[in-house]
Amino acid sequence: MCGIVGYVGDKNAQDFLISGLKRLEYRGYDSAGIVTLAEDGVATLLRAKGKITNLEEKLAHARREDRIGIGHTRWATHGEPSETNAHPHQAGPIYLVHNGIIENYKELKQQLKEHEFKSETDSEVLAALIDSFYKDGAHPLVNAVVQALKLVKGTYGIAVVSVKQPDEIVVARSGSPLVIGVGHGETMIASDASALVGHTKQAIYLNDGEVATVKSDSVEIKTLKAEPVSAKVEEIETNLSAIQKGGYDHFLLKEIMEQPESLIETLRGRVNEREGTVRLGGPGLSEAQLRKIKHLIIVGCGTAYHAGLLASYYIEKFTPEITIEPVVASEYRYRQVYIPKDSVALIVSQSGETADTLACLREIKKQGVTTIGIVNAIGSTIAREVDGGTYVHVGPEISVASTKAFTSQVVAMVIFGLTIAQAKGVRTSILRPYVKEIAHLPETIRKTLESVKDSVNGLAGKYAAYEHGIYLGRDTAYPTAMEGALKLKEISYVDANAYAFGELKHGPLALIDDRFFEIALLPKGELYDKAISNLQEVLARGGHVLAITNEESFDLPVDDVIRLDVDAELFAPLIMNLVLQLLAYYVTVAKGYDVDQPRNLAKSVTVE
Ligand code: F6R
């Protein structure tokens, strides 16, 4: 989604802004812009539709030595992607960049008769509103910003500069993240700490309802009610190598291939294979509290939802007397749901900023239910608002399609389930096989990725030729199929859907023809034979099947088979998902599409 950067200090602001915006490119955008101010207040505004390289072309003819500025990557909500709609927006002496949505912008606009609106955006309305209170610099900029924000309904992360005060940036947030990087003689702002990496390790994460005046050597924070806030400086953990491609052609392939390491980080200190036990500090629940849990709600969107669904299949296998309800956040937030007593909600989010997931978290908290975050982005809004949490620690996920976060979310939630089971007194002999497999998963993942990468690549051209894909699985392989289908459709634009094998006869079987391929996930186990019978039905109707299995005896006449020799029976579907991730990647490469930034999508969905 939209990205914000800003700089005030002793270095060239244009350089910082462009490099910062490039760091935020992964979030998805359709236009970009920067404004910098000279000491005498002369502003240089540059905006361009499309990629940041278009902005750089303009910059080549407008190089300045300015030491302060703000920049933005826009993901259109109000008004089409265009140069005029791109940020920064100007109103009188002020320039503003904005992430989020101003819901009451139409009403506000009607009151702002003096401003001549140039764009169709809600953000320009906010710029004009601030300007109306600023009175050409007669009042401090921060006061004008506060007065304006008090009238605003909606979400925002904003940065504002004025040609009248070319030594400060005013920033504020409500529902859209903003982080302030504190350097030596320079201060930077960004909507995502990755833009600050390599410049400073010290960061202040602004909270909702706070506004800050940022200068090269000071940061002053207060609430919208004018109460002073003492800034908490935190360490940025990300390093440069985590946000670079490291020799891979795409971030997506890097992130798929680094799953052995990222899962090691998720497991660190949490799994004791020798004793067959797990331990999680973050949720902060006592044994007695864990024992009392009767109902688990798992909330997420997209891939995070699939992770929750898959984890629920596992947790219910070994945790007695518990019901689990995985839910899609955008639906759940508006349902009139009765949440039973003794419930705990797991809030699953890679970015920790997803608007629908955050809204659910707030709704659920209102009902007095304990919330536990399963989050990747350190210091993100969800991570800070939950009652307790478990970071998955997979490092920045840059590619829009989520891969390594999914694997670690599933495992982190299963570990949480194991802590409940332990507290409820489930015998170690029942839990040990799960703990053992989890402890070995990083190695199993490494071996699998190495052994299947080339064969999946070899198949990609063939499967890229189909118009539709059907992904099939039973039990834990069913959520896996859903995740595989999502991965393919979101980056390769092939229409792909998942069905539980048992549902085929209830409708989807009618689809099978030469435009379709089918992916059959066939893990060993109790339901293998049932899945094979379902697969026979597909083959009997001329299906084009790619089977993925760890069952040695598999011998059906399918088009292709990927055989997995894996040291994981319980988690075989999670391993099969690696094949699905690679398939989506290579099909997309074969089609020549932008792997890391698929059309119409954004990495962090901070609007509803
Ligand atoms: C798909 C994908 C999305 C996200 C979803 C939730 O590859 O990345 O479906 O999983 O937007 O995002 P987070 O986990 O940041 O809440």
Boltz pocket constraint, residues with backbone or C-beta under 6 A from the ligand:
constraints:
  - pocket:
      binder: B
      contacts: [[A, 300], [A, 301], [A, 302], [A, 303], [A, 304], [A, 305], [A, 348], [A, 349], [A, 350], [A, 351], [A, 352], [A, 353], [A, 354], [A, 357], [A, 400], [A, 401], [A, 402], [A, 403], [A, 486], [A, 487], [A, 490], [A, 602], [A, 603], [A, 604], [A, 605]]
      max_distance: 6.0
